[in-house]
Amino acid sequence: MLFKQCALVLIACLAVLLARAEVFAQAWVPAKGEGSLTTVYQKVDVRDHFDDDGDVEDRGRIHTHNLITYLEYGLTNKLALDFEMAYVASKWVGTGRRPHGPVDDGFFHPTFSDVHVGLRYNVASKPLMVTPFFSFTIPTHDYEVRGHSAVGRRFNEFVLGVNVGRHLEPILPRGYAHLRLSYAMLKHFAGFNVNHTNAEWEVGWLANKAIALRFIGAWQANQGGLEFPAGRVLTPEEFFIHDRVARVDYLQMGGGITFSVSRMFDIHAGYGKTVSARNTHGDGGIILGLSWRFSRGSRFGRIATNTPSNYPRALAQAY
């Protein structure tokens, strides 16, 4: 009886992503007229279901395929526009177990979930790169929210936060660190406060001019919501909304590699997994992605040296 949480640690992109989401060195802002387009494929498998005490229960399996597109564009040398949208196909397999909604029929139901649109503005570059941001989460349509295999909660969100990053030399030559803190504000639903605080972090190291290793994590704490202690039996009213109002807390960790194929393209691969959680599912899966860097008003292929998706290559050029 736990809320389906599709958030997975992303190696190469996704903020919020959930949230949704991901960390991708967003303290660094692309120059005016420059940007990047990233497409990420995730194969996520749910095996563990965590109750309110963080103990694991078996309530069936969830298999999900996500295709996420992320665009960023430099409006000025300090102000960047971010856009993200996910296409999700998920199915629940729970032989002999009770489905939690009409989509829990053992088949995939691919559909778009939510759109994330935001702005971030760089206010400092020394000694830390500091970039506050705000964003909106908007459901793409009236998708089904009941069920283990629901693709989202269909809530509008307003998110405020800050990105902080810096080079790590002399402690870790050719390394960098990034931290993203955010607070999501939602309208109360059925009397529940479903606001949540998130932290996402990344430590990267440039092995050479083409390869970067990334170690990342994500944490969430809900300010309210419905809790699921072991053995709790939901009322019919609670069961109808529990997928949307669960008090979801989690810690996820992951790692991966980015390979710069050329001055325009990067390939990303990684793995992420839920380490601990409450009132949600435990995700684990692979991430594969491709990033393309572009620049308006110049010849095709010019490198966008400040773009976060290009940060490993920009760092390489600094050494």
Order of alpha helices (4+ residues) and beta strands (2+ residues): alpha-beta-beta-beta-beta-beta-beta-beta-beta-beta-beta-alpha-beta-beta-beta-alpha
